[in-house]
Amino acid sequence: MEGAEESLLYCCRHSVRTLDVRTNHIGLASPKFNFEPRSLTSARGYTIAGAENGYIAVLNSRTHSKTEVDIGGSLVNGIHVYQGLDGQDRALISNNDYSLKFFNLSTMRAEAPIHCPSAMNFASVSADGKMLAAVGDSTDLYLFVQESGRWKRHAEISIAEDACFSSIFSPSGTNLAVGSQDGTCSILDTRMIGNNLKEASTCYGAPSAEESGALLHKATSARHFPHGSVRSIAWSPSPLDMLVFTESTSFATLLDCRDFGNQQRFAHSRWRWFRLWHRWS
């Protein structure tokens, strides 16, 4: 939870609740919604929950307000809050209806979506607001760049052997981590994604991460599918070069990204690795 290092936010029935990992005290973080949330994020003073049929609820910690909005579509799989190049905060919403939707948190209005080849599971924007990475129910990573105020398709990379669940930029924006159901966490150098991909795009299918020349490392989970699916990823704050990724159950992995020579796995023991995970969120 933003501003509370020892607290976790989670969805429960028609509300969002907090868990204090030191005392195990459970509190209520939101009024009751008219829907059951399926996805959740908290950043930049906003807590946003998403649900079936394109419903979202926006909790503003500055104004202490709650707004429920129907943005259309299907299940909201993932939400990412970012600041655009115009200085306005937006929610980037990955939807099961094959689209990425944008909700302007400054104007509280929906903006033009991006239509994608598959159901979208998660998307994020780099800290400088210039690059967007999206993944979904395919093996491909979709990259977009800002051009004249619009998101333009920049590259498509075959990143895994199964559907992907998470795509997160490092604080500097030079690295990008992608988590997949096949149990891999791939780290790419965004500076290497360029002309070689444009040449490869004329071939059949998207080039692989190896062919792109951008793959720095591919970490694997503790177990095989389905329990080892990489569901969530978080980078440490700058200047540390570390990330953590969680599996669908029981395990989290801490990876040193300076040379990828060291990693440590954590088995679920009460809320110990949940605290590590949330401090980096």
C-alpha angles and dihedrals in degrees: 000000000000111000093010112083095185097049133086129203120216139166119250121175107301098349147049117249136191129227121201102213092202098053101017087232113158119212138175115255098180143024116257114289126218088236140040109256119230100179134034143185138172123200143128093017095309133105112196128187125191132199146169121315094025098293119152134176121208119204112193112202091194096056096023088229133142122210125182116203135184105216093172132237129077136299116349102229100176142005129201125183118210142159114247126221087261090061094250123128118239138182114228106207124197109208135193090229091080095264146108111221128199124211117188107221092193095057096022090229134125118245133203112302130222115238115220137192095247143020107293121232103176142349134180139186126226118251092255090054094235104107133046125196122194135181134181146147093335137071092251135099115214119208126194132183131202113256123169092340095310135098110248124193106253107171146346121211130185097230107168146008095249141024118311127229109183141032119179132172121221116246090261093048092229094107131049126194123204125191123204141191088241088073099256133124110199121198117203133190104231091201090066094056102098145092096354088065092052089055092046092049090075089064124083109285130349118312116255122251088254092052091049090064089224101098111113100170142345116211122193132216126246095254141030127258131330100019095039096056110136104235108167137021132190132181122218117247116271133300092032113087100211138113138188128210128190130213126222090266139010105347139080127178127211113205129194104219097189091089101342088239098124134049136160130202126214124204116212108270111169104297101325100117092035087065091053091048096050096046088063096044 
